[in-house]
Amino acid sequence: MINVQNLTKRYGQNTVVGGLTFAVRSGTVTGFLGPNGAGKSTTMRMMLGLTRPDTGSVQIDGRAYHELRYPARHVGAVLETSAPHRSLTGADHLLWLAQSNRIARSRVGEVLEMVDLTDAARRRIGTYSLGMGQRLGLAAALLGDPPVLVLDEPVNGLDTEGIRWLRELLRQMAAGGRTILVSSHLMTEMSMVADHLVVIHRGQLLADTGMSDFIQRHGRTYVRVRTSDPQLLSGELERNGASLTRTADGSLEVRGMPAAEISRLAAAGGVSLDELSTHTASLEDTFLELIGKGGRNTHV
Ligand SMILES: Nc1ncnc2c1ncn2[C@@H]1O[C@H](COP(=O)(O)OP(=O)(O)OP(=O)(O)O)[C@@H](O)[C@H]1O
């Protein structure tokens, strides 16, 4: 379990993490979601003792990172900045990490197998694709068989197949009781990987909730209506309890009323309809709305 308590970090006048408190529970994959610059990496770096907080603390299974004697055996991490030496082979990089953390050499082959890099083990890291680099980072994080994993944007560079593979791997690890925190700035990717969601924006906590709860609560359906007399129809729909948004192109987005009821009210009021279609806001839109930017909508 990771316990983040009242964590704050300022750079000059800029408060990049402001009083964050949340817990990452064992047995689940927790997504750490926020737009670029939200403070995710800074928070993760504070978890790993790489950045000093101004206030607050992080405990990993009850201890601060600096209290861990062989950290790699407690916490595995993939950070955006942790680039290995490009002239080393994947296997040599892992071997060096294993030796410096007193981890058995035999783990190197095991983790290469786990991330499906066995065939590329003797190639120089400089020749790896972005996705292979991510897999190698993950192998390094898994080397000490740690109960806690902190992964900053591990999905970057992975194709859909790779994302599925990562989800399976992380799910298996969570099922084995591990604590897993994965950051991303993309809601859709996050929904493919995480069971629980912690959302931050400008260093503040916006949501701490189960993924399916989040989708249920924030995922919204609306009906788009186009008519030559929006004024008349708007009044009719609002009187009957719908809530409306008028879009820039003159159509209406109607919430809280199904298409059939809109059609009935339009007919009763003598208003002809040019369009009546049901839409669901995409997960990405839901996320953008949550962070207050508004967004585009997609067809069901
Ligand atoms: N060492 C630093 N000195 C000054 N400002 C910093 C430093 N590190 C981070 N910041 C600032 O803190 C803010 C949060 O950055 P951070 O990298 O934590 O965000 P993030 O959510 O991980 O974003 P991204 O998805 O782009 O990686 C940004 O405005 C960034 O410019």
The ligand as an SDF file (V2000), in Angstrom:
LIG
                    3D

 31 33  0  0  0  0  0  0  0  0999 V2000
   12.5470   20.5550  -11.3910 N   0  0  0  0  0  0  0  0  0  0  0  0
   11.5380   21.3730  -11.7020 C   0  0  0  0  0  0  0  0  0  0  0  0
   11.6830   22.7020  -11.6280 N   0  0  0  0  0  0  0  0  0  0  0  0
   10.6780   23.5490  -11.9210 C   0  0  0  0  0  0  0  0  0  0  0  0
    9.4440   23.1470  -12.3230 N   0  0  0  0  0  0  0  0  0  0  0  0
    9.2370   21.8320  -12.4130 C   0  0  0  0  0  0  0  0  0  0  0  0
   10.2540   20.8710  -12.1090 C   0  0  0  0  0  0  0  0  0  0  0  0
    9.7350   19.6260  -12.2790 N   0  0  0  0  0  0  0  0  0  0  0  0
    8.4590   19.7980  -12.6770 C   0  0  0  0  0  0  0  0  0  0  0  0
    8.1640   21.1140  -12.7630 N   0  0  0  0  0  0  0  0  0  0  0  0
    6.8490   21.6900  -13.1570 C   0  0  0  0  0  0  0  0  0  0  0  0
    5.8650   21.0620  -12.3790 O   0  0  0  0  0  0  0  0  0  0  0  0
    4.6660   20.9060  -13.1210 C   0  0  0  0  0  0  0  0  0  0  0  0
    4.2140   19.4740  -13.0220 C   0  0  0  0  0  0  0  0  0  0  0  0
    5.1140   18.6600  -13.7380 O   0  0  0  0  0  0  0  0  0  0  0  0
    4.9960   17.0790  -13.7630 P   0  0  0  0  0  0  0  0  0  0  0  0
    6.1000   16.5700  -14.6590 O   0  0  0  0  0  0  0  0  0  0  0  0
    4.9450   16.5570  -12.3870 O   0  0  0  0  0  0  0  0  0  0  0  0
    3.5800   16.8680  -14.4520 O   0  0  0  0  0  0  0  0  0  0  0  0
    2.9760   15.5760  -15.1040 P   0  0  0  0  0  0  0  0  0  0  0  0
    1.5790   15.4860  -14.6270 O   0  0  0  0  0  0  0  0  0  0  0  0
    3.8550   14.4010  -14.8760 O   0  0  0  0  0  0  0  0  0  0  0  0
    2.9630   15.9430  -16.6380 O   0  0  0  0  0  0  0  0  0  0  0  0
    3.3700   15.0700  -17.9210 P   0  0  0  0  0  0  0  0  0  0  0  0
    2.1780   14.2110  -18.2260 O   0  0  0  0  0  0  0  0  0  0  0  0
    3.5910   16.1330  -18.9620 O   0  0  0  0  0  0  0  0  0  0  0  0
    4.6150   14.3080  -17.5880 O   0  0  0  0  0  0  0  0  0  0  0  0
    4.9680   21.3640  -14.5220 C   0  0  0  0  0  0  0  0  0  0  0  0
    4.4730   22.6690  -14.6760 O   0  0  0  0  0  0  0  0  0  0  0  0
    6.4730   21.3550  -14.5850 C   0  0  0  0  0  0  0  0  0  0  0  0
    6.9400   22.3340  -15.4720 O   0  0  0  0  0  0  0  0  0  0  0  0
  1  2  1  0
  2  3  1  0
  2  7  2  0
  3  4  2  0
  4  5  1  0
  5  6  2  0
  6  7  1  0
  6 10  1  0
  7  8  1  0
  8  9  2  0
  9 10  1  0
 10 11  1  0
 11 12  1  0
 11 30  1  0
 12 13  1  0
 13 14  1  0
 13 28  1  0
 14 15  1  0
 15 16  1  0
 16 17  2  0
 16 18  1  0
 16 19  1  0
 19 20  1  0
 20 21  2  0
 20 22  1  0
 20 23  1  0
 23 24  1  0
 24 25  2  0
 24 26  1  0
 24 27  1  0
 28 29  1  0
 28 30  1  0
 30 31  1  0
M  END
$$$$
